[in-house]
Amino acid sequence: MGLISFDLTNPQTSLEWMIYLTSKYFKMFLDGTWLTLYIAVLGTLFGFLLGYIVGIVQDMKIGEGDNAVKKFLVRILKGFASIYVEVFRDTPMIVQAMIIYYGIRQLGVNLEPVLAGIIVTLLNTGAYMAETVRGGIGSVDHGQREGAWAMGMSPMKTMIYIVLPQAFKNIIPEMANTFLTNLKMTSVLNVIAVQELFMAAKTVGGNFYKYFESYLVIAVIYFVLCFVFNKIFNLMEKKLKGKKDYVLAVEYMDSQ
């Protein structure tokens, strides 16, 4: 059985061109991959924090005993939160990138493309995570809040110490999915000259007019990244769920 050989001095097939482009422009692909990860990680983390804040604001309740100032401020905050979520959920990320990048530059601020990309990613992530956080908060049994209030805990302390830790555990899977989505959606940031993975493939492909082979290279890179992170998140989710072979205290007492 003969060994498969490749002529990289004069590539002819698509596979030979993929190997040739990868070897010749390895650093460019590597830099693009690093920048893609950098934007996706920072955008997801800060977007998650923003989404957490917005989700808490959306879940705020106005009590009958609250004074007029508090009622007014809560309504204002909830209004801004609702507008923000609707705007960023109902418009494409590529359009948001163009508006934010060129809009800020028109104000006289020299905004770097990478920073603009992180801002767009975190704002987009925050809008989607806000709804997820609100759903996670709603999934926590309301009786636990009432129990905490009966013990003298304030609504704020109840939210921080009782509700949010449980909501966080419930929304971990969605946070992982959001990160994987951001990892792929950074490709749209090439429209504002961010030198991420898609831009690297576009540049490399233009040097030899081998766009198909160049995009196949980054398709493999995207697949490997998403596959690895997906496995990592699955392991994290299993760890958070804990062991499945536990016995409830009531069941244990009944068995004695």
C-alpha positions in Angstrom: 0.0 0.0 0.0 1.7 3.2 -1.2 1.9 6.3 0.9 0.0 9.4 0.0 2.3 12.2 -1.2 1.6 15.9 -1.8 3.4 18.2 -4.1 3.6 21.4 -2.2 6.0 23.1 -4.6 3.3 23.0 -7.3 -0.1 22.3 -5.6 -2.9 21.2 -7.9 -5.7 19.6 -5.8 -7.7 21.5 -3.2 -6.1 19.4 -0.4 -2.6 20.3 -1.6 -3.6 24.0 -1.8 -5.1 23.8 1.8 -1.8 22.3 3.1 0.3 24.8 1.1 -1.7 27.9 2.3 -1.7 26.6 5.9 2.0 26.1 5.9 2.8 29.4 4.1 0.5 31.6 6.1 0.5 29.7 9.4 1.2 32.8 11.5 -1.6 34.7 9.8 -4.1 32.0 10.6 -2.8 31.6 14.1 -3.1 35.4 14.8 -6.6 35.3 13.3 -7.5 32.4 15.6 -6.1 34.1 18.7 -8.0 37.4 17.9 -11.2 35.4 17.3 -10.8 33.7 20.7 -9.9 37.0 22.4 -13.0 38.9 21.2 -15.3 35.9 21.8 -14.0 35.4 25.4 -14.1 39.0 26.5 -17.3 39.8 24.7 -19.0 36.8 26.3 -17.7 37.4 29.8 -18.6 41.1 29.9 -21.8 40.5 27.9 -22.8 37.9 30.5 -22.2 40.5 33.3 -24.2 43.1 31.4 -27.0 40.5 30.8 -27.0 39.6 34.5 -27.5 43.3 35.4 -30.2 43.8 32.8 -31.9 40.6 33.7 -32.1 41.6 37.4 -33.5 45.1 36.4 -36.2 43.4 34.2 -37.1 41.2 37.2 -37.5 44.1 39.6 -40.9 44.4 41.1 -42.7 47.6 42.2 -44.4 47.2 45.5 -47.5 49.0 46.7 -45.5 50.4 49.6 -42.7 51.8 47.5 -42.4 55.6 47.4 -42.9 57.6 44.2 -39.2 58.2 43.5 -38.4 54.5 43.7 -41.3 53.6 41.4 -40.2 56.2 38.9 -36.6 55.1 38.9 -37.6 51.4 38.5 -39.9 52.2 35.6 -37.2 54.2 33.9 -34.6 51.4 34.3 -37.0 48.7 33.2 -37.9 50.9 30.1 -34.2 51.4 29.1 -33.6 47.7 29.7 -36.5 46.7 27.5 -35.5 49.1 24.7 -31.9 47.8 24.8 -32.9 44.2 24.6 -35.3 44.7 21.8 -33.0 46.8 19.7 -30.0 44.4 19.9 -32.1 41.2 19.6 -34.0 42.5 16.5 -31.1 43.8 14.4 -28.2 41.9 12.8 -24.9 41.9 14.5 -23.2 43.0 11.3 -25.3 46.1 11.1 -24.7 46.8 14.8 -20.9 46.6 14.1 -21.1 49.1 11.3 -23.3 51.6 13.2 -21.3 51.4 16.4 -17.9 51.6 14.7 -18.6 54.3 12.2 -21.0 56.1 14.4 -18.5 56.6 17.2 -15.8 57.6 14.8 -18.1 60.3 13.4 -18.2 61.7 16.9 -14.4 62.3 16.7 -13.4 59.3 18.7 -10.7 57.2 17.1 -12.1 53.8 18.0 -9.9 50.8 17.3 -11.6 48.0 15.3 -10.8 45.3 17.9 -12.3 47.4 20.7 -15.3 48.1 18.6 -15.6 44.3 17.9 -15.5 43.6 21.7 -18.1 46.3 22.4 -20.5 44.9 19.7 -20.1 41.4 20.9 -20.7 42.2 24.6 -23.7 44.4 23.8 -25.2 41.7 21.6 -24.4 39.0 24.2 -25.9 41.1 27.0 -29.2 41.5 25.2 -29.6 37.7 24.7 -28.3 36.8 28.1 -30.7 39.3 29.8 -33.7 37.2 28.7 -31.8 34.0 29.7 -31.1 35.4 33.2 -34.6 36.6 33.6 -35.8 33.1 32.7 -33.2 31.6 35.1 -34.4 33.8 38.0 -38.0 32.8 37.2 -37.1 29.1 37.4 -36.2 29.5 41.1 -39.1 28.5 43.3 -40.8 31.7 44.6 -41.3 30.0 47.9 -37.5 30.3 48.6 -37.8 34.1 48.3 -40.8 34.1 50.7 -38.8 31.9 53.1 -35.9 34.3 53.0 -38.1 37.3 53.6 -39.8 35.6 56.5 -36.3 35.2 58.0 -35.7 38.9 57.8 -33.6 39.0 54.6 -34.0 42.1 52.4 -35.1 41.6 48.8 -31.6 42.6 47.6 -29.9 40.0 49.9 -32.4 37.4 48.9 -31.6 38.0 45.3 -27.8 37.9 45.8 -27.5 35.0 48.2 -30.5 32.8 47.4 -31.8 33.4 43.9 -28.8 34.4 41.7 -26.6 31.4 42.7 -29.3 29.0 41.6 -30.2 31.0 38.5 -26.5 31.0 37.5 -26.4 27.2 37.7 -29.5 27.0 35.5 -28.2 29.3 32.8 -24.7 27.8 32.4 -25.7 25.7 29.4 -27.1 28.8 27.6 -23.9 30.8 28.4 -21.9 28.0 26.8 -24.0 28.1 23.7 -23.7 31.9 23.6 -19.9 31.6 23.7 -19.9 29.1 20.8 -22.2 31.4 18.8 -19.9 34.4 19.5 -16.9 32.3 18.4 -18.5 31.9 15.0 -20.2 35.3 14.8 -16.9 37.2 15.1 -16.5 36.5 11.4 -18.9 39.4 10.7 -16.5 41.8 12.3 -14.3 41.7 9.2 -16.7 44.5 7.8 -15.0 46.9 10.3 -11.5 45.7 9.5 -11.0 43.4 12.5 -8.2 41.0 11.5 -9.9 37.9 12.9 -10.0 34.4 11.4 -12.4 35.2 8.5 -10.4 38.2 7.5 -7.2 36.2 7.5 -8.8 33.6 5.2 -10.1 36.4 2.9 -6.6 37.9 2.7 -4.8 34.6 2.1 -7.3 33.5 -0.5 -6.9 36.7 -2.4 -3.1 36.2 -2.8 -3.6 33.1 -5.0 -7.3 33.5 -5.8 -7.9 30.3 -3.9 -10.8 31.4 -1.7 -12.4 28.0 -1.6 -9.4 26.3 -0.2 -8.7 29.2 2.2 -12.2 29.1 3.6 -12.0 25.3 4.0 -8.9 25.9 6.2 -10.8 28.2 8.6 -13.8 25.9 8.5 -11.6 23.2 10.0 -10.2 25.6 12.6 -13.7 26.8 13.6 -14.9 23.2 13.8 -12.0 22.1 16.0 -12.4 25.2 18.3 -16.2 24.6 18.7 -15.8 20.9 19.2 -13.2 21.2 21.9 -15.0 24.0 23.8 -18.3 22.1 23.5 -16.7 19.1 25.2 -15.2 21.3 27.9 -18.6 22.9 28.6 -20.3 19.4 28.7 -17.8 18.3 31.4 -18.4 21.5 33.4 -22.2 21.0 33.2 -21.8 17.4 34.5 -19.6 18.6 37.4 -22.2 21.3 38.3 -25.0 18.7 38.3 -23.1 16.6 40.9 -23.3 12.9 41.5 -26.4 11.0 40.4 -26.0 8.2 42.9 -27.0 10.2 46.0 -29.8 9.1 48.3 -32.3 11.6 49.7 -32.3 11.9 53.5 -36.0 10.9 53.7 -35.4 7.8 51.6 -32.4 6.9 53.8 -34.5 7.2 57.0 -37.3 5.1 55.6 -34.9 2.4 54.6 -33.5 2.1 58.2 
